[in-house]
Amino acid sequence: MARLGVCVVGLGWMGRVHCEALASLGEQVALFVCSRDAGKAKEFADRFNAVAWFTDYRHALQDDRVEVVDICLPHDLHLPYALQAFDADKHVLTEKPMARTLDEARQMVQTARQRSKLLAVAENMRTYAHCVRAQQLVYDGAIGEPFFVQVNHFAYYVPQGWRQPLASSGGGSLIDVGHHYVDLAVMLGGRVRTVFATTHRKTVTDIEGEDTAIMHLLYANGATGHLVTSFGMPGTPVAPLFLVAGTEGSVYYEQHGRGLVWHRKGRDPEVVLPPPAMSGRDWWEETIREGVRAFVQGASEGREQPLSADDGLHDMAVIDAGYRSAQTGQPVRVEV
């Protein structure tokens, strides 16, 4: 199999994790890195044995050895960097969310189609083992007909840097960390039809966006969902990350307890997967690395991506509906 030339653009935390994943693939990948900071670009190139490093994105796009641009930049740069990549005949992997807004995401998807290029979103819920196993149980009918999905993310911290202004972030908890949990709600329940949401900025006031979003979801299959995503909850209450209830049982994930639990009607609960042996941050990063590796395998072999452009666009449409509902106080139909 020919080496896939991938250039990681943006060498912060996510750029580092993506480089780790790509470097771990050895001869499958020819790694390139790009940063405006020459010192950082050279450091990453040396650390991860990159083929070359760039300080000018245009030079990366002019290099025929680069086939894929891996965007690990602030949200407001996803659209312009992706469009330039497509114009240069490159494929694109972008960190979540696809873009700041649904309209920007649509532009990316439409341009990728027009240029016949691959567009995928790096979303680690798609390679988080407990989430993937739960999805399999639900889809295999292990809990009967699912009728309720609950997803919780409770945290307390202050986002820094470009995550604070709306101009660069596009929002607060919902579009940032909340993207993970919107995608998880879709994984477990299917496409969302209608959203009713409220957003709040009560405890983390250094940001322009919301610190908490609460969403009521109506799925296309008739099920109901409830999602909370917050980095504004002092004390950080412990709750299952997710629960799916069906007519014959339920499946839920106690990330700080027993792990993934399958509870069937009339039977004792069964632990399907214990909690990760790694610490929380180490495990989180490993799920991201696994997603990047899965992207490379899919791109190299023509297989389906963990989070395709169409699925990423639906996630953005759910987030967009959440923001519009919070602004109007009314339920909003998901447009994609």
C-alpha positions in Angstrom: 0.0 0.0 0.0 1.4 3.4 -1.0 2.2 5.9 1.8 -0.5 8.5 2.4 0.9 12.0 2.5 -0.7 13.8 5.5 0.1 17.4 6.6 -1.0 18.3 10.1 -1.8 22.0 10.2 -1.9 23.6 13.7 0.5 22.1 16.3 -1.2 22.7 19.6 -2.6 19.9 21.8 -4.8 18.4 19.1 -2.0 18.7 16.5 0.3 16.8 18.9 -2.2 14.0 19.4 -2.8 13.7 15.6 0.9 13.6 14.9 1.3 10.8 17.5 -1.4 8.8 15.7 0.0 9.3 12.3 3.6 8.6 13.4 2.4 5.3 14.9 1.4 4.1 11.5 5.0 3.9 10.3 5.3 3.3 6.6 1.6 3.8 5.9 2.0 7.6 6.3 4.3 10.3 5.0 3.9 12.9 7.7 4.2 16.7 7.1 3.6 19.4 9.7 2.7 23.1 9.3 2.8 26.0 11.8 3.5 29.7 11.6 5.9 29.1 14.5 9.1 27.9 12.8 10.5 26.6 16.1 7.4 24.5 16.8 7.2 23.2 13.2 10.9 22.0 13.4 10.4 20.6 16.8 7.4 18.5 15.7 9.1 17.5 12.5 12.1 16.2 14.5 10.0 14.6 17.2 7.7 12.7 14.8 10.2 12.1 12.0 8.2 14.2 9.5 9.2 14.3 5.8 9.1 18.1 5.8 7.8 21.1 7.8 6.2 24.3 6.6 5.6 27.7 8.1 3.5 28.8 5.1 0.2 26.9 4.4 0.5 27.8 0.8 3.8 25.9 0.5 2.2 22.8 2.0 -0.6 23.0 -0.5 1.9 23.3 -3.4 3.8 20.1 -2.4 2.5 17.2 -4.5 3.5 14.8 -1.8 0.8 16.1 0.5 -2.5 14.4 -0.3 -4.4 15.1 2.9 -4.6 18.2 5.0 -5.4 17.5 8.7 -6.9 20.7 10.2 -6.2 21.1 13.9 -6.9 24.8 14.1 -9.5 27.1 15.8 -13.1 26.7 14.6 -13.1 29.9 12.5 -10.2 28.6 10.4 -11.7 25.3 9.4 -13.7 26.7 6.5 -11.0 28.8 4.8 -8.3 26.2 5.3 -10.5 23.4 3.9 -11.6 25.4 0.9 -7.9 26.2 0.0 -7.1 22.5 0.4 -9.9 21.5 -1.9 -8.8 24.1 -4.5 -5.3 22.5 -4.3 -6.7 19.0 -5.0 -6.2 17.8 -1.4 -8.5 15.7 0.8 -9.4 17.1 4.3 -9.7 15.7 7.8 -10.8 18.4 10.2 -11.1 18.3 13.9 -14.6 18.7 15.2 -16.8 20.7 14.8 -16.7 20.8 11.0 -17.0 24.6 11.2 -18.4 27.5 13.2 -21.9 27.4 11.7 -24.1 25.1 9.6 -23.8 27.4 6.6 -20.0 27.1 6.8 -20.2 23.4 7.1 -22.5 23.2 4.1 -19.9 25.1 2.0 -17.3 22.6 3.0 -19.4 19.6 2.1 -20.6 21.1 -1.2 -17.1 22.1 -2.2 -15.7 18.6 -1.4 -18.4 17.0 -3.6 -17.8 19.4 -6.4 -14.0 18.7 -6.3 -14.6 14.9 -5.7 -12.5 15.1 -2.6 -12.8 13.3 0.7 -14.0 15.3 3.7 -14.1 13.7 7.2 -14.5 15.0 10.8 -12.2 13.8 13.6 -14.8 12.9 16.3 -13.5 10.4 18.9 -16.9 9.2 20.1 -16.8 7.1 16.9 -13.8 5.2 18.2 -14.5 5.3 21.9 -14.9 1.6 22.6 -17.7 1.9 25.2 -19.7 4.1 22.9 -19.2 1.9 19.9 -20.1 -1.3 21.9 -23.3 0.4 23.2 -24.3 1.4 19.7 -23.8 -2.2 18.6 -26.0 -3.4 21.4 -28.8 -0.9 20.6 -28.7 -1.6 16.9 -28.6 -5.4 17.4 -31.9 -5.2 19.4 -30.3 -6.2 22.7 -32.6 -3.7 24.6 -35.6 -4.1 22.4 -37.0 -1.0 20.8 -35.1 2.1 22.1 -37.3 4.9 23.3 -35.1 7.2 25.4 -31.5 8.4 25.1 -29.8 10.4 27.8 -26.3 11.9 27.4 -24.5 13.9 30.1 -21.3 15.9 30.2 -20.8 17.7 33.5 -17.5 19.7 34.1 -16.2 22.9 35.5 -13.4 24.8 33.8 -12.7 28.0 32.0 -11.9 27.7 28.2 -8.9 29.7 27.2 -7.6 31.6 24.2 -9.6 31.5 21.0 -12.4 29.5 22.7 -13.5 32.6 24.5 -14.6 35.0 21.7 -17.6 34.0 19.6 -15.9 35.2 16.5 -13.3 32.4 16.7 -15.2 29.7 18.6 -18.7 30.0 17.2 -20.3 29.4 20.6 -19.7 27.9 24.0 -20.1 24.5 25.5 -22.6 23.2 22.8 -20.4 23.7 19.7 -17.1 23.0 21.5 -17.1 20.0 23.9 -20.8 19.5 23.2 -20.1 18.3 19.7 -18.8 15.1 21.2 -22.1 14.5 23.0 -24.4 15.6 20.2 -22.6 13.0 18.0 -22.9 10.4 20.7 -26.6 11.1 21.0 -26.9 10.6 17.2 -24.8 7.4 17.4 -27.1 5.9 20.0 -30.5 7.2 18.9 -30.2 7.9 15.1 -31.0 11.1 13.2 -32.6 13.9 15.2 -35.7 15.5 13.8 -36.5 18.4 16.3 -34.7 20.2 19.1 -35.8 22.3 22.0 -32.9 23.8 23.9 -31.9 26.3 26.5 -28.5 27.8 27.0 -27.0 29.5 30.1 -23.9 31.5 31.1 -24.0 31.4 34.8 -20.7 30.4 36.3 -18.1 30.7 33.5 -18.3 34.4 32.5 -14.9 34.8 30.9 -16.3 33.5 27.6 -18.8 35.1 25.2 -20.7 31.8 24.6 -22.8 29.6 26.9 -21.3 27.5 29.7 -24.2 25.1 29.7 -26.6 23.8 27.1 -29.7 21.6 27.8 -31.4 19.9 24.8 -34.6 17.9 24.4 -34.3 15.8 21.2 -37.0 14.2 19.2 -35.6 11.5 16.9 -36.8 10.6 13.5 -37.6 7.0 14.7 -39.9 8.4 17.4 -37.5 8.1 20.4 -36.9 11.0 22.8 -33.5 12.2 24.0 -32.1 14.5 26.7 -28.7 16.0 26.5 -26.7 18.2 28.9 -23.3 19.6 28.1 -21.6 21.9 30.5 -18.3 23.2 31.6 -20.0 25.5 34.1 -21.0 23.0 36.9 -19.1 23.6 40.1 -18.7 20.3 42.0 -19.0 18.3 38.8 -21.8 15.9 39.7 -21.1 12.2 38.8 -23.7 10.7 36.5 -23.6 8.1 33.7 -22.1 9.5 30.5 -25.1 8.0 28.6 -28.1 5.7 29.0 -30.3 4.2 26.4 -33.6 2.7 27.5 -35.6 0.2 25.4 -38.6 -2.0 25.7 -36.5 -5.0 26.8 -33.8 -3.4 28.9 -31.2 -0.6 29.0 -27.5 0.0 28.4 -25.6 2.7 30.2 -22.0 3.8 30.8 -20.7 4.5 34.3 -17.3 5.9 33.3 -16.3 6.4 37.0 -18.0 3.2 38.1 -18.6 -0.3 36.6 -18.1 0.7 33.0 -20.6 -0.2 30.2 -23.5 -2.0 31.7 -26.2 -4.0 29.9 -29.4 -4.5 32.0 -32.0 -6.8 30.5 -35.5 -7.2 31.8 -35.6 -9.9 34.5 -31.9 -10.4 34.7 -29.0 -9.0 36.7 -27.0 -6.2 35.2 -24.0 -7.4 33.1 -20.8 -5.4 32.7 -20.0 -5.5 29.0 -16.8 -3.4 29.2 -15.0 -2.4 32.3 -13.8 1.2 32.7 -10.6 2.1 30.8 -7.4 1.1 32.5 -5.8 4.4 31.4 -6.4 7.7 33.2 -9.2 9.9 31.9 -7.0 12.3 29.8 -4.7 9.4 28.5 -7.8 7.4 27.4 -9.4 10.4 25.8 -6.2 11.0 23.8 -6.0 7.4 22.8 -9.6 7.5 21.4 -8.6 10.5 19.3 -5.5 8.7 18.0 -7.6 5.7 17.1 -9.9 7.9 15.1 -7.1 9.4 13.2 -5.7 5.9 12.4 -9.1 4.8 11.3 -9.3 7.8 8.9 -6.0 6.8 7.3 -7.2 3.2 6.9 -10.4 4.4 5.4 -8.7 6.9 3.1 -6.1 4.4 1.9 -8.5 1.5 1.3 -11.6 3.4 0.2 -13.6 2.4 3.3 -16.3 4.4 5.1 -15.0 7.0 7.5 -15.8 6.9 11.3 -17.6 10.3 10.9 -18.4 11.1 7.2 -19.1 14.6 5.8 -22.8 13.8 5.8 -22.9 12.7 9.4 -20.7 15.6 10.5 -23.1 17.9 8.7 -26.0 16.4 10.6 -24.2 17.0 13.9 -23.8 20.6 12.9 -27.5 20.9 12.0 -28.5 19.6 15.5 -26.1 22.1 17.1 -27.5 24.9 14.9 -31.1 23.9 15.8 -30.1 24.0 19.4 -28.8 27.5 19.2 -31.8 28.7 17.2 -34.2 27.1 19.7 -32.4 28.7 22.6 -32.7 32.1 20.9 -36.4 31.8 20.1 -37.7 29.7 22.9 -39.3 27.4 20.4 -38.7 23.9 19.1 -36.7 23.9 15.9 -36.7 21.3 13.2 -33.2 20.0 12.2 -32.5 21.0 8.6 -30.2 18.2 7.6 
